[in-house]
Amino acid sequence: AVRRRMAAACARSGRPAESVRLLAVSKTYGPEAVRAAAEAGQVLFGENRVQEAAAKIPECPGHVQWHLIGHLQSNKAAQAARLFDWVHSVDSGKLLEALDRHAGEAGRRLEVLVQVNVSGERSKSGLAPAEVPAVLALGNRLPHVQIRGLMTIPPLGEDPENARPYFRELRERRDGWAAETGLELEELSMGMTHDLEVAIEEGATFVR
Ligand SMILES: *Cc1c(COP(=O)(O)O)cnc(C)c1O
């Protein structure tokens, strides 16, 4: 049903269906649910806590890809760098440096997104837009992390249309930062179950 919604939103906005990927969020679900979804063809899974993921991932099929979407403390960066393929929630230069170092030690390369607090809500993690260019420049110099784009979580709201200005702002800022830094920043992780259509219309490449 979610894939049908995604396909309809892609068709409406003139985007190819394969330009948006579905990240199935498996937090609070056990390995048997991941296994069932994987058997049905789902490949990308999202977790928001390192500890929960560390217990779950070894019990899941080896071919699936793991994305960290929750806030990450630097003291868990070593574990995260071994467990995850992507981290969507990089929100400081210090964390990015820690991920780079631990990914290097583990002989891996991590794909990362910089989380941006577009709304400025104090309860939300993510960098203020003014802080983003310095972190992008840092990421550009680090060998074991590849900054692939940006992530945001808009304020909670009943009406998905209320999220549109935040999704649009992330895309517009991305266009500016990509031009400034030379990074492609092609990935936009935005949109959840209730507002994924609006996110796709505004350019999401991952919906969660
Ligand atoms: C839990 C979570 C989601 C999925 O939320 P739904 O409301 O189930 O769609 C998406 N993104 C993040 C960052 C989450 O923590």
Ligand as a Chemical Component Dictionary entry (heavy atoms), coordinates in Angstrom:
data_LIG
# 
_chem_comp.id                   LIG 
_chem_comp.type                 NON-POLYMER 
_chem_comp.pdbx_formal_charge   0 
_chem_comp.three_letter_code    LIG 
# 
loop_
_chem_comp_atom.comp_id 
_chem_comp_atom.atom_id 
_chem_comp_atom.alt_atom_id 
_chem_comp_atom.type_symbol 
_chem_comp_atom.charge 
_chem_comp_atom.model_Cartn_x 
_chem_comp_atom.model_Cartn_y 
_chem_comp_atom.model_Cartn_z 
_chem_comp_atom.pdbx_ordinal 
LIG C1 C1 C 0 9.938  6.386 13.731 1  
LIG C2 C2 C 0 10.517 7.258 12.696 2  
LIG C3 C3 C 0 9.979  7.298 11.403 3  
LIG C4 C4 C 0 8.735  6.526 10.993 4  
LIG O1 O1 O 0 7.660  7.089 11.622 5  
LIG P1 P1 P 0 6.159  6.734 11.146 6  
LIG O2 O2 O 0 5.329  7.751 11.842 7  
LIG O3 O3 O 0 5.949  5.343 11.575 8  
LIG O4 O4 O 0 6.134  6.896 9.688  9  
LIG C5 C5 C 0 10.587 8.105 10.467 10 
LIG N1 N1 N 0 11.675 8.861 10.762 11 
LIG C6 C6 C 0 12.218 8.866 11.997 12 
LIG C7 C7 C 0 13.390 9.742 12.253 13 
LIG C8 C8 C 0 11.658 8.072 13.004 14 
LIG O5 O5 O 0 12.223 8.088 14.218 15 
# 
loop_
_chem_comp_bond.comp_id 
_chem_comp_bond.atom_id_1 
_chem_comp_bond.atom_id_2 
_chem_comp_bond.value_order 
_chem_comp_bond.pdbx_ordinal 
LIG C1 C2 SING 1  
LIG C2 C3 SING 2  
LIG C2 C8 DOUB 3  
LIG C3 C4 SING 4  
LIG C3 C5 DOUB 5  
LIG C4 O1 SING 6  
LIG O1 P1 SING 7  
LIG P1 O2 DOUB 8  
LIG P1 O3 SING 9  
LIG P1 O4 SING 10 
LIG C5 N1 SING 11 
LIG N1 C6 DOUB 12 
LIG C6 C7 SING 13 
LIG C6 C8 SING 14 
LIG C8 O5 SING 15 
# 
